[in-house]
């Protein structure tokens, strides 16, 4: 997709399975911005290579790099940057309350749910708490289900909820909910338990930016599942 006329060259460091990289891919596409994605293999430890640690000492993706500037890390900081730098189309409501509500919904996923299921947490549980594969899967399913159930409670019946999480336009909240929907499929969570969430996720899946950002469509995804 062509970028805006004044768009600098952008490079995105990501991983096919990364929920955080998914969020940035969707936002870039919705803004009409092109970025070359460099695929790291987090399972192989590419994130700890010296060259990448020089970009992000945390050893995590995503990292967005533009010419002449230090890299941006943390998906929501990147989304905020893109929103301010390229405000059209907007991914935050125009009103103060609406922006706060959208950020709150996004944080429920990004801050309260996603951090509990990232690979480094699962590795720690396996190495120090004796979690086997079944226990790890149960852990992930619990937190994904808890996050989706909380989102349903926030969205269902709210006058601010529309076609999407907030009104009838895609916002940060939908981008975050979309990636949790992918995780729900992975852990086998039945979206029938959360009908409002399921409806919004299904609507997002029909949007090209969401479809193209899906993990199974990224370089490095398992060929049989692509």
Wavefront OBJ file of the C-alpha trace (Angstrom):
o trace
v 0.000 0.000 0.000
v 1.519 3.368 -0.903
v 2.325 5.656 1.978
v 1.604 9.342 2.312
v 3.654 11.698 0.117
v 5.815 12.897 3.006
v 6.228 9.483 4.585
v 9.815 8.607 5.489
v 11.088 5.081 4.985
v 9.965 2.977 7.930
v 11.300 -0.350 9.138
v 9.336 -2.553 11.513
v 11.050 -5.304 13.470
v 8.499 -7.971 14.302
v 7.752 -11.633 14.798
v 4.945 -13.445 13.025
v 3.258 -14.556 16.247
v 3.712 -11.307 18.190
v 0.445 -9.736 19.327
v 2.216 -6.408 19.791
v 3.663 -6.438 16.273
v 0.170 -7.275 14.978
v -1.159 -4.083 16.552
v 1.442 -1.972 14.785
v 0.872 -3.721 11.441
v -2.848 -2.958 11.624
v -2.300 0.691 12.557
v 0.230 1.212 9.772
v -2.146 -0.294 7.232
v -5.123 1.741 8.434
v -3.030 4.897 8.140
v -1.922 3.940 4.640
v 1.721 3.723 5.681
v 4.216 1.305 4.194
v 6.912 -0.265 6.338
v 9.495 -2.886 5.515
v 9.164 -5.611 8.135
v 12.246 -7.440 9.310
v 11.130 -10.755 10.739
v 12.919 -11.906 13.863
v 12.618 -15.463 15.144
v 11.943 -15.005 18.840
v 11.885 -18.762 19.368
v 15.483 -18.893 18.086
v 16.581 -15.931 20.217
v 17.082 -13.373 17.420
v 15.875 -10.665 19.801
v 19.033 -11.099 21.897
v 21.447 -10.536 19.025
v 23.721 -7.557 19.748
v 22.522 -5.632 16.699
v 18.896 -5.824 17.803
v 19.658 -5.149 21.484
v 21.265 -1.920 20.295
v 17.823 -0.963 18.935
v 15.799 -2.266 21.867
v 17.714 -3.297 24.995
v 14.589 -5.067 26.287
v 14.976 -7.626 23.508
v 11.321 -7.434 22.482
v 9.291 -6.555 19.425
v 8.001 -4.401 17.863
v 10.544 -1.740 17.105
v 9.778 0.915 14.502
v 12.704 2.710 12.923
v 12.599 5.790 10.739
v 15.507 7.684 9.165
v 17.531 9.902 11.463
v 15.662 9.025 14.659
v 16.143 6.492 17.448
v 13.791 3.493 17.253
v 10.359 3.574 18.830
v 9.397 0.587 20.965
v 6.244 -0.525 22.820
v 3.254 -1.010 20.542
v 0.941 1.522 22.157
v 3.606 4.239 22.156
v 4.069 3.529 18.450
v 0.311 3.748 17.866
v 0.168 7.078 19.704
v 3.056 8.379 17.590
v 1.385 7.286 14.355
v -1.893 8.871 15.469
v -0.248 12.233 16.117
v 2.092 12.158 13.121
v -0.505 10.882 10.646
v -3.905 11.917 12.070
v -5.979 10.809 9.088
v -7.851 8.539 9.416
v -8.150 9.006 13.175
v -7.873 5.980 15.445
v -8.946 7.904 18.540
v -12.274 9.715 19.049
v -12.379 13.496 18.843
v -13.790 13.987 22.346
v -11.835 13.798 25.594
v -14.058 11.172 27.241
v -14.073 9.009 24.129
v -10.288 9.013 23.902
v -10.025 8.051 27.566
v -12.555 5.224 27.124
v -10.742 3.830 24.098
v -7.386 3.953 25.883
v -8.956 2.235 28.902
v -10.337 -0.581 26.746
v -7.004 -0.965 24.994
v -5.154 -1.063 28.317
v -7.391 -3.869 29.585
v -5.842 -6.012 26.870
v -2.377 -4.532 26.451
v -1.569 -3.952 30.123
v -3.725 -6.426 32.055
v -3.980 -9.445 29.751
v -1.239 -9.677 27.146
v 1.749 -9.388 29.546
v 0.643 -12.545 31.358
v 0.864 -14.752 28.262
v 4.035 -13.539 26.543
v 6.764 -16.144 25.861
v 9.164 -14.885 28.543
v 6.480 -15.344 31.225
v 5.669 -18.850 30.005
v 9.372 -19.714 29.907
v 9.795 -18.487 33.488
v 6.833 -20.547 34.671
v 8.211 -23.647 32.959
v 11.734 -23.165 34.287
v 11.030 -22.052 37.849
v 7.491 -23.181 38.720
v 7.461 -26.565 37.032
v 4.661 -25.802 34.589
v 4.316 -28.530 31.970
v 2.664 -27.961 28.575
v -0.825 -28.648 29.929
v -0.368 -26.187 32.790
v 1.004 -23.534 30.441
v -1.946 -23.956 28.099
v -4.365 -23.690 31.024
v -2.564 -20.534 32.195
v -2.900 -18.894 28.779
v -6.540 -19.942 28.391
v -7.404 -18.555 31.831
v -5.978 -15.094 31.206
v -7.215 -14.800 27.633
v -10.699 -15.817 28.775
v -10.597 -13.413 31.699
v -9.602 -10.527 29.427
v -12.298 -11.283 26.865
v -14.959 -11.689 29.554
v -14.005 -8.335 31.050
v -14.149 -6.718 27.598
v -17.613 -8.166 27.060
v -18.783 -6.675 30.352
v -17.353 -3.291 29.338
v -18.830 -3.317 25.833
v -22.201 -5.063 26.106
v -25.029 -2.615 26.652
v -22.756 0.435 26.748
v -24.227 3.375 24.809
v -20.736 4.202 23.536
v -20.350 0.788 21.890
v -21.358 0.780 18.243
v -20.278 -1.195 15.220
v -16.872 -1.202 16.891
v -15.692 -0.900 20.489
v -16.381 2.835 20.481
v -18.863 4.115 17.965
v -18.768 3.189 14.305
v -15.098 3.719 13.472
v -12.048 1.575 14.225
v -9.993 2.734 17.184
v -7.033 1.538 19.222
v -9.483 -0.600 21.209
v -10.479 -2.613 18.141
v -6.866 -3.116 17.113
v -6.116 -4.546 20.552
v -9.276 -6.632 20.643
v -8.455 -8.046 17.221
v -5.150 -9.430 18.401
v -6.764 -10.933 21.511
v -9.258 -12.603 19.194
v -6.348 -14.355 17.477
v -5.103 -15.515 20.887
v -8.606 -16.760 21.733
v -8.551 -19.009 18.682
v -5.095 -20.293 19.648
v -6.163 -21.292 23.173
v -9.564 -22.626 22.104
v -11.687 -20.018 23.886
v -15.312 -20.107 22.710
v -16.207 -16.606 21.537
v -19.864 -17.599 21.807
v -19.491 -16.761 25.505
v -18.806 -13.111 24.609
v -21.254 -12.182 21.822
v -20.492 -8.459 21.651
v -16.775 -9.133 21.519
v -17.326 -11.863 18.925
v -19.348 -9.517 16.706
v -16.697 -6.810 16.782
v -13.865 -9.257 16.139
v -15.771 -10.684 13.168
v -16.326 -7.185 11.780
v -12.632 -6.356 12.130
v -11.636 -9.559 10.357
v -13.436 -8.317 7.256
v -11.213 -5.230 7.096
v -8.174 -5.647 4.869
v -5.756 -4.088 7.366
v -6.691 -6.659 10.010
v -6.703 -9.584 7.592
v -3.239 -8.807 6.213
v -1.800 -8.340 9.716
v -2.925 -11.803 10.855
v -0.009 -13.833 12.232
v -0.570 -16.687 9.790
v -0.023 -14.332 6.874
v 3.405 -13.176 8.038
v 6.837 -14.291 6.943
v 8.022 -17.007 9.310
v 4.562 -18.417 10.065
v 4.254 -22.208 9.799
v 3.760 -22.991 6.081
v 1.128 -25.632 6.733
v -1.027 -23.129 8.630
v -0.566 -20.207 6.280
l 1 2 3 4 5 6 7 8 9 10 11 12 13 14 15 16 17 18 19 20 21 22 23 24 25 26 27 28 29 30 31 32 33 34 35 36 37 38 39 40 41 42 43 44 45 46 47 48 49 50 51 52 53 54 55 56 57 58 59 60 61 62 63 64 65 66 67 68 69 70 71 72 73 74 75 76 77 78 79 80 81 82 83 84 85 86 87 88 89 90 91 92 93 94 95 96 97 98 99 100 101 102 103 104 105 106 107 108 109 110 111 112 113 114 115 116 117 118 119 120 121 122 123 124 125 126 127 128 129 130 131 132 133 134 135 136 137 138 139 140 141 142 143 144 145 146 147 148 149 150 151 152 153 154 155 156 157 158 159 160 161 162 163 164 165 166 167 168 169 170 171 172 173 174 175 176 177 178 179 180 181 182 183 184 185 186 187 188 189 190 191 192 193 194 195 196 197 198 199 200 201 202 203 204 205 206 207 208 209 210 211 212 213 214 215 216 217 218 219 220 221 222 223 224 225 226
